[in-house]
Each structure stands twice: as structure tokens, then as C-alpha cells.
């Protein structure tokens, strides 16, 4: 197995909100970790133009990846232009073929905005065609090694119709919460933007609120990230679940395994 984990998200700061704790725990367990936002984040400001905003957010994302100890991959799209189309798919496929991650962390298939869902779709298909030689990209097809895809919880922990999303797996992130917070804090340009666009009083406080709520859902952790593992067809052997390697910080949702109160 390739001990390589890759987080693929839509915008700079998405990884830090819902995925960074698990990514750091994988690094601590001996994985090489990779960090990629598909979008430049160019529309994430009401104070600077798109070119300036993209430049600022690129530097912030690179700083965050450095804090997490991850290999940084530059964006391939702009905000609101992450589309499920051949050009973006070929670019991401080439990157996945070159990196060969055995774990991919990405968005929920259903989330509050299209950029998140399209980023998820691109990540899933790019992983699926990693071993399909007739699908051409910048890097040749590789063997169909085991690759597990885990979907993070949607922003706000709700689907677009306001229904709570229950993860199948919880990862205890309390031991790395300080690093996760520091990585999110690297995206300082987003403070005013998120307050203005999403009425989020403090993006750091919002992340911590999500973290504590997911910990409460787990019934055993204080801070946690929640995951849903994608079905294995086309990706791995049926029992391949490498997050289990994290040991005591890994817990299945009690509802998913039929444990009653």
C-alpha cells in the first residue's frame, strides 16, 4: 500500500474546516500528505480585485499546507468555475496518477454549494480512472492499486435542505486541534469575507463549533471530524479501510453499527 494521503477540496480554507485534523493524524502515522484546492479562491473578497485576491489566497494556502506538513498542489480552476468537465478532470487525473494516494479526503457528495459538490465529483472520477489507459491525461495510467475515498461532512453539518448528515466514521482530532486551528488562521483574508458573505462572526469559532458538535455526535470524543467512506467498487478491495490504522482515534458511528442507547 502507498502510504500517501491526499486532501482535495474546492477553496482555500475548506480543508482546514473539515479535513485537516485527520490529514495531520495520517502524517503522524507515517503517511506522506498532499494538499490541493481546485480553485484559486479569486472571488473570496469584497476588498481586493480577483487577481490580487487569488495571489493573497495562494500564499495563505501555501502557508497553511506548510503548517500541516503537506505537499502543496496549485489550483486548476477559479471560484464558481469548478465544473465537472473534461479539461478539469484530465488535469486532476494526471495529478492523482502521479501522486498515487491510497487515501483521498474530499467533500461530501451533497453540500451547500456547487463548487464543493463538483470538486467531490472530479476527485472521485479522477481516482476511478487512475488505471484506465484510454482516458488520457498529463500522466499515464497506473495500476489499480487500493485507494479509499472518504467524504467529509458538509459545511454546517447539514445537507442543502437542512437535514443533519450523520457520518459513519469519527476521527478524534483533539490531539491535533491546535495545528488545525493554526492552519485555518493562516487564511486571514477570509475573516471579513466570511463575516460579510455567510454572516459567520468568527471563522475560527465556526470551525471549533463544528469540531465540538461532531465530537458530541461521536459520544466518545471532544473534538472530531466525521467521514463517510465511499463504496469500494472501482477503487479498492471491499475491506480496505486504511483510516482504521489510526487506532484509538478511529470510531464507527454507533447508529451505523446498530448500537442502541
PyMOL commands that set and color helices and strands:
alter all, ss='L'
color gray80, all
select helices_A, chain A and resi 14-18+20-28+50-68+86-99+114-131+155-157+174-185+190-198+203-218+242-249
alter helices_A, ss='H'
color red, helices_A
select strands_A, chain A and resi 4-9+32-37+71-73+103-106+148-152+169-172+224-229+250-252
alter strands_A, ss='S'
color yellow, strands_A
deselect
rebuild
show_as cartoon
